């Protein structure tokens, strides 16, 4: 795949595309297959970089992985799980944080696991302290080495009682994957309850786990001695669906997203309507469109954990808000550095100011901590073409939306990063009538 897209903006996106399984669920369901004594089959799997990375990591540990990209199915046979060297794991993990979530299953299967230095998008602090503390409390020993962290469990992991200081998705996933085969009962308070978490719980229950979820964010797991494989159809990727919806709004377009589902997107749909966007719930998806004219208007919005407005929805929508009338105020309460992508938008002519103050009513972890985590967007402002570089996955797609909305030809570099979470996005751009060409970095440099 090319590293650079040269985008001719100013053309409304119109047409139909399809989204498949959620990036934030599929990789975790693949890891869950490690726990089973029989093969698993996951359906509605997208062809994205993260799926390949997890497949490679599982393969290194002896899992037989067969992926049918056209059918969107992946089979995982963990019959012959084996240890793997630190160097091999490090080489294949890349920017993925999946190795930390493999620890619980590997401790159950092999009695040891290794975590290399972890990557991920540069959007804020994503510590693994919660993960390691969970594993320690369950009886694992944790040893830091030159290349990463080595974990051991000389006997079966033990159930425990944990309260998270913040409802971390990753820490909740860690506990679920580690506790289902632990001895005794595990209780997690202040747990994350995102749709992707609930779908992971559904997978684990299919495998034989006993898990209950209370209305007060408490998850209880009664450990079982063994689990079997599963057959499961992944929920749709609500982040990708919302990204294309925001692209329709920013470009004055009309995009039907097949596979998108209303239930997981209700909070987004409410904000979309408040901004002035239109949508229609279809039997097989959701149609999103700009109603035409000077109809978009500013809003006040805060991100939050589910069922609040998802942080991954924020960046694409901010691009659309540059085309809305009046002031919009966005308060980011999940990741402290998520507004770094606005530098490129200002370069393209957007009027965006970021602040350290909490410009919202919700309690925020970042108050008085010197992070620029609130933004004020003044619009509408015509966007102009620019030479920009993708900073992270969601910010990168937001830059792509801005380039599609801007007048002139923009050069968007580092585009491969978007492949981590957006399946066949180039083909989808073509289907929606976008005007662009692909270049390698050397070609783009010569053209400049």
N, C-alpha and C positions, 0 to 999 in steps of 0.2 A: 504494500500500500504506500501511496505517496505521502510525503511529509507536509506538503504545502497545497492549499487551495487558493486559487485566484477567483474571487467571487465578484460578479457584476450584480450589484444590489439594485433596489428599486422595483423589483418584480414581485407581485403578491404570490405567495405560495398557495396553490390550489390543486386539490386532488385527494387521493385516498392512499393511505399507507397502513401497515399492520405492525403492531407491537406484540412481542411474545413475552416469555417469562421474565420476572423481575430479577435483575442483576443482584440485588441485595438479598434475594432468597435462594436463587438457584445454586450459588456456590456453597451455601451453608447446607442445603439439602444433599449436595454431593458429598460433603464431609460426613454428614450423618450416616451415609451408606457404610462407612468404616465400622460402625457399631454392629451391623447386622451379620448374622452367620450365613445368610443366603443372599443372592443377588438382588439388586434394586433396579427399578426402571423409572426414570424421571422424564416427563413429557413437557411440551411447550418450552423447550430450552432454546434460548437465543444463541446465535453464532457471534459471540463477542470474545474479546481477548481474555477476560477473566475466566471464562469457561475453559479455555485452553490451558491457562496457567494452573487451575485447580486439577484439571485432567492430568497434566504432567506431574504435579506433586503427588497425586494419588498413585499414578503409575510408578513413581519412584519407590513407593511403599508397597508395591506388589498388587495393587488393585487393577484388575482387568477392566479397562474403560473402552467402550465402543460408542462413538457419537455419530449420529446420522443428522447432519446439518439440515438437509432438505425436510426431513420428517420432524425435526426438532425433538428428537429423543436421544437419551443417553442411558446406557446400561452400565452398571457398576458391580463387579463381582469381587468381594473382599475375602475370598476364600484363602488366599495365600499372602496375608499381610506380613511385611518384613521391615526390618530396620533400614534406615538410609543414612548415608554419610552427610555430615554437616555441609561439606562443600557442594554436594549435589543439590541439597535443598536450597542453599543460598543462591546457587546459579539459576535455579528455576523459579524461585519466588518473585524475583524482580521487585516491583512496587506493591505486590499483593501482601495483605495482612492476614491471609488465610492460614499460614502456619500456626499462628497462636490458637486458632479454633480447632486445629487438628490435635492439639495436645491431649484433651480429655479422652477422645476416642483411642488415641495411640497408647495412652497410659493404661486404658482398659485392655487393649489387645496385646500390647508388647511390654508394658511396664516401664517404658521410657519414651521421651520425645525431645525434639530439638527445635528451637526457635532462632532463626537468623535475625540479623538487624532488619527491622521492619520498615517498609516504605509507606506509600499511600499519598493522597493528595495534600498539598501544602495549604490547608484551610484552617489550621488551628491545632491545638494540643489534642492528641489522641493517645493518651497513656495506656500502657498495658498493665499498670499497677493493679487495677481491679481484677484482671484476668489471673495474674499470678497469685493474688491474695485468695481468690476463690480456690485455686488448685492447692495452695498451701493448707488452707483450712480443711480441705478434703483429704489431706494426708500426703500430698506429693512433696518431695524435696526439690528445691529450685537452686541451681548453681550457675552463676555467671561464668562464661568462658571467654576466650579471646574472640571467638567468632559469633557468639550469641548466648543463648540460655539453654542449659540442659536440665530436663526434668526427669525424675524417677519416682516410681511408686512400687515399693517392695511388697505391698499387699493391696487388696481391693480398696478403692477410694471410699471414703466414708461420707455419709450425709451430714449436712451442716446447716446453720442458720445464718443468713447474710442479709444485711440491709445496704443497698447502694446509696451513696450520697447524691447520685444523679441517675435517672433512669436510662443508663447507657445501653444501647442496642447490642454492642459487641460483648459487654460483660454479661448481659442476659443470655445471649446465644452461648457463651462459654459455659455458663452454669447449666443450661439445658443439656448441652452435649456431654457434659462431664457427670451430671447427677443421675441420668436415667439408668445407669448401671452401677451406681454407687450403693453401698450397703446402708439401709435405713432411709429416713425421710430428709429431704432438703427443702428449705423454705427460703425464698428470695423476696424481700420486701423492696418497694420502690422500683419494681421491674419495668422494663420497656414492654409496651403492648402493641407495637406497630403491626400492621397486617402481615408483614413478612415474618415477624415473630410468631404470630398465630398460625401461619401456614407451616412454619417449622415444627411447632407443637403438634399440628395435625399429622405431619410426616412421622414424628417420633411415636405418636399414639398408634399409627398404623403398624409400626414396627414392634409394638408390644409394650410401650412405655405407659406409665400411669401418671398423668399430669393434670392438675386442676389450676384454673386461673380465677382469682377472686376479683370483685369490682374495685378493690382498693389497691390494685397493682401488686398483689401478692401472688406468687406462683409457688405451688407445692408439688414436689416430685417424689413419688414413692419408688425407690430403686428396685429394679428387677435384675435377675441374674443373667438373662440373655435376651437378645433382640433378634428379629429376623428382617429380611429385606422388605421393601415397600414398592408399590406402584402408585405414582402420584402425578397430577397435572398441576404445574406451577401457576400461581396467580400471575396476572399481567403486571408489567412494569409501569407503575403509576408515575414514576419520575419521567420516563421517556414520553409517556402520553402527555403529561403536563408541559414538557419541553416543546413538543410540536404544537400544542395548543397556544403557548406563548408566542411561538414563531408565527402562527397564523395571525395573532393579534398585532404583533409588531410590524408585519409586512402588509397588513390590510388584506389578508388572505382568507381562505376557506378550506380547512383541512379536516377530513374524516379519518379518525384513528380507530381502525378495527382492532378489536382485542381489548380496548380500554373499557374499564368497568366503573359504574357510578359509585358503588358502595365504598370503595377504597379512595375515591377522589372527591367525596362530598365537600370537605373543607376547601379544597382548591376550587371546586365549581362555584361555591358561594362567593369567593373572592373574585373569580373570573367575571361573574355577573355584576358584582359591585363596581368593577373597573369599567364595565360597559360592553364586555364581550358577550357573544351569544353562543349557546350550545344546544344540542339536541341529543337526547339519549336514544340510541338505536338498539335493535336487537343484538347486533354483533359489534357494537362499539359506540363511540361518541363523535359527533360532528361539532367542530369549533370554528367560529368565524367572526370576523370584524363586521359590524353592522353597516359600515360605510359612513362617510361624512365625519364631522368633528365631534364624535360621540363619546370618546374615552375620557374618563375623569380620574383625578388622583384619589388615593385611598390612604388610610392609616392601617398598618399591618404589622404583626409580630409573628416571628417563627416560634415553634414550640414542638415538644415531643408529641406523638400521637395521643389524642385526636386533633392536636393543633395543626397549624399550617407548617408543612414539612420544610425543613431548611433547604433541601435539594430542589424545591419548587421556586425558591426565592430568586436565585440568580437569573434564570430565563425570564421570569416575570418582570424583574427590574428593567430589562431591555424594553419590554412593552410599555412600562410606565414612563419611559422617556418620551413616548408619543401621546401621553395623556394630558388633558388640560388641568392646570393647577399644580398644587404641591402633593407629593406622596411622601409618607414617612414610613420607613421600614426599620424595625428593631429586630436584630438578629440575636437570639438567646441560646443558640445551640453550639455554633462554632464562632470563636472570637475573631478569626481573621478571614471571614468569608467575603468581605467587601474589597479585597485586593483586585478583583477583576474589574472594578469600576474605573481604574486608571485608564484602561484602554477605551472605555466608553466616553470618558471626558476628552480623550484625544480625538474621538470621532465627533465631538461637538455636544455631547450630553451635559446638562447642568446637574451635577451630582456633588453633594457635599457629605463627607462622612464625619462622624462625631464620636467622642469618647463617652458622652453622656448617654444614659438609657432613655431614649425617646419613645417611651411606651409605658403602659401601666402594669405590665406583668413583671413579677419578681425575676431578677436576672442575675446570674452568677458573675457577670462581667462588670457590674457596677463598681465604680471607683478602682478599677484595675488597669486603666490606661489603654484599653483596647478600643480601636475605632470600629464599633459594632452597631452603630446606627447610621442611617443614610436618609438624606432629604433629596428628593428628585423633583426638579422643576421642569414642567413641559407645557406644550410639546416643543421639542427641539429637533430640527432636521439633523439626521446623522450623515456624516461625510465619510468617504472611503479612507482607509488607513492601512498601514502595515502593522499587524498585531501578532503576538505570539500566545498560544494557548497556555494558561497557567496551571490548570487542573481540569478534571473531567467535566464538571458541571459549569465552571466558569468558561471553559473552552467552548462548550456548546452555546453558551450565552454570547460569546464573541462571534460565533458563526451566525447566530440570529441577527446580531447587530450589523454584520457585513451584508447579510441578505436584505436588511431594511435600509441600508445607507445608499446614497447616490454615488455612483462611480465604482471603480474596481478596487477592492480590498485584497490584500495578501494576508492570508491566515496561516501561520506557521505552527509546526508541532502538532499537526492535525491527528496524528496517529493516536494520541492520548484519548481522543474521543471514541476510538474503537473499543476501549475498555468497557464501555457501558451502553453504546448505541449501535445496535445491530444494523449492518449494511446501510449506514446513514447516507453514503454517497448515492446509492441506488434510490433511496427514498427521496433525496433532494431532486434527483432527475424526475421521479414520478410526480413530484409537486411543481415541476416547471422551473426549478432554480437554474440560474445561469452561472456556470463555473467551469474551471478547468483545473486539472491536477498537474502539479509539477514536483519534481524532486528539489531538494534544498539548493543544489548546485545550479539548477536551471533558474530558480527564483532569484538567486543572488545575481546571476548574469543579467536577468531581465531588469532587475532594479538598477 
